Amino acid sequence: MRIFKRFLLYIAAVLLVVVTLSLLILIPWMNAPVDYHDQALRRQLAGQLDTLVIGQSYTMDSIIPGILDRKLGTSTYNLSGSLMPIYAQQFMAEKEIARNPIHYVLLEVTPDTFTNDETENYGNGDSYIIARLDSFGERLRYLREHVQLQDWPNVYARLMLLSLRSAVNGILGHPNPIVNEDRGFNPQRAKDVSLDPEIAPLVYLSSHIFGTERESNIREFESLIETCQKMGCEVILIYTTVSHAKVWQIYDQDEFRLWTQDLASKYNVPVFDFNLLRDRYSLFSDEYSFSDENHLSAEGAKVLSEAIADVLYRYRSGEDVSNLFFNTYWEAIQHSVYMQEEN
């Protein structure tokens, strides 16, 4: 009996600590305009947005809404989130399309889109999306509908760690406030990811890009496209630019290119792969345009956003923009900065 009472006291103490930390740190952090939390701004903009960018970290770090808006006359919000599962992308899309006159939805399409397994990430992507939601009730509904019960503690632990990190940064004088003008864009610091001349030949076409796609991901992504179209939106598939070093290493990009083209044809939507942009080698440098092999730096994002805006402007004007892109990855590699070094 005494052991049972001690056990109950232990459970009560743990619950007290959890509740106290949640009230003091977690809940205020989720509702504050810091890090990637922007629910208050999106509520403020409700009824004004006409374009959404939806995806994972590729588009979150690469597409600046303000640049698109100046060129296209749109009102854009970047809803992308790191490791955001496709079902979470649909959850957010339905929410924002319902309360805004959305005309265009730019969907990120990358190999990760179709190969990621959220269950293997132990709720990592779910923790990011939950912090973006508006209320406790909405967060609970998301957990109940989309997150396996065994991952609830993982999601809570990740949220707590993120909120504690934010609190420590604030104490140290390094807060990360939301910049309203960025509208969801997440700027990254530049890092030199270029290959040394001695290394480049060794990694040339040495790895693959398109792993085993998950059928559930494909179904969910197709459902996302269908949902956007049924709600009256024009869908545009976007593959943002990765580093020259990354393209140089991958041997099956054209397999993925053909796969995405088939998907686009199935739903009669355009797909623009900015890894195939003919000007990519003059526009982007591995020395400063990227934060890692897959993600653009803030400077690189400015350049890409201008390129996306230009392509979309021409496309919507009825111009054939196919001449702006290489036809295949093999053709693109022949113009690579690393190929020039080899020659």
RAWO-V734897 format. One record per residue. OMEGA is omega in degrees with one decimal (* if undefined). Layout:
BEGIN
omega=[OMEGA:OMEGA]
END
This chain:
BEGIN
omega=[-179.9:178.6:179.6:178.4:177.7:178.4:178.6:177.8:178.4:179.2:-180.0:179.4:178.8:179.6:179.0:178.6:-179.4:-179.0:-178.8:179.2:179.4:-178.4:-175.4:-171.0:-170.1:-176.1:176.5:179.9:-179.1:-176.8:-177.7:177.9:178.6:-179.7:-177.0:-176.4:-171.5:-173.6:-179.9:178.9:179.7:174.4:179.3:-178.1:-177.2:-178.7:-176.2:-174.8:174.8:-179.8:177.2:168.6:-175.6:178.3:179.7:-172.2:179.5:-178.4:178.5:-177.3:-167.6:-172.5:-178.6:-175.5:-176.4:-179.8:176.3:-175.4:-178.9:-178.3:-170.3:-177.8:-177.4:172.1:-165.9:170.3:178.4:-177.6:-174.3:178.3:-178.9:177.8:-176.9:178.6:-177.5:178.7:175.6:176.5:179.0:178.1:-179.0:-180.0:-179.5:-178.8:-175.2:177.8:-178.6:-176.0:177.4:175.2:-174.7:177.1:-174.9:174.1:176.1:-177.6:175.5:175.6:-179.9:174.5:179.9:-179.8:-171.4:-178.1:-179.0:175.8:-175.9:179.7:177.7:177.6:177.5:174.7:-177.1:179.4:179.1:-178.9:179.2:-177.0:-177.8:179.4:179.7:-174.9:-166.1:-170.5:177.2:-179.8:179.6:178.0:178.8:178.7:178.4:178.8:-176.2:-174.3:-168.2:-173.6:178.0:-174.3:-178.5:178.8:179.1:177.5:178.2:179.1:179.9:-178.4:179.7:178.3:179.7:178.9:179.3:-179.4:176.8:177.4:179.0:179.6:178.8:178.2:178.0:178.6:-179.1:179.3:179.4:179.8:180.0:-176.1:175.0:172.2:-172.9:-178.5:-179.3:177.1:175.5:177.0:-175.3:-176.0:-178.5:178.1:-179.0:175.9:178.2:-179.1:-176.1:178.6:173.7:-179.7:-179.7:-176.8:-173.3:-179.5:-177.0:-176.6:-178.4:180.0:-174.0:-178.5:-176.8:-174.8:-170.0:178.2:-179.6:-179.1:179.4:-179.1:179.8:178.0:179.6:179.2:-178.7:180.0:177.1:175.9:177.7:177.4:-178.0:179.0:179.8:-179.5:178.9:179.5:172.2:-177.2:171.5:-177.0:177.0:179.3:-175.9:169.4:-176.0:-174.1:170.0:-173.7:174.5:-179.8:180.0:179.5:-178.5:-174.1:-168.3:-176.2:-177.2:177.2:-176.8:173.9:178.4:177.9:179.6:179.9:-179.2:177.1:176.4:178.7:179.6:179.1:-179.3:-177.0:177.2:178.8:177.5:173.6:-179.5:179.2:-175.2:166.4:-179.0:178.6:-176.1:-178.1:-171.6:-175.0:174.2:-177.8:-174.0:176.4:177.1:-178.0:-175.9:-175.7:-173.9:174.2:169.1:-174.3:-173.6:-169.9:-179.6:169.4:178.9:178.9:178.0:179.5:177.0:-179.2:-179.2:-179.5:175.4:179.8:178.4:-179.8:-179.9:179.9:-179.2:178.0:179.2:-179.2:-179.2:176.7:178.3:-179.1:173.7:-175.5:-176.2:-179.1:178.4:-173.9:168.3:-179.1:-178.4:174.8:179.2:176.9:-179.8:-178.9:179.8:178.1:-176.7:175.0:179.6:176.2:177.8:178.2:180.0:-177.6:*]
END
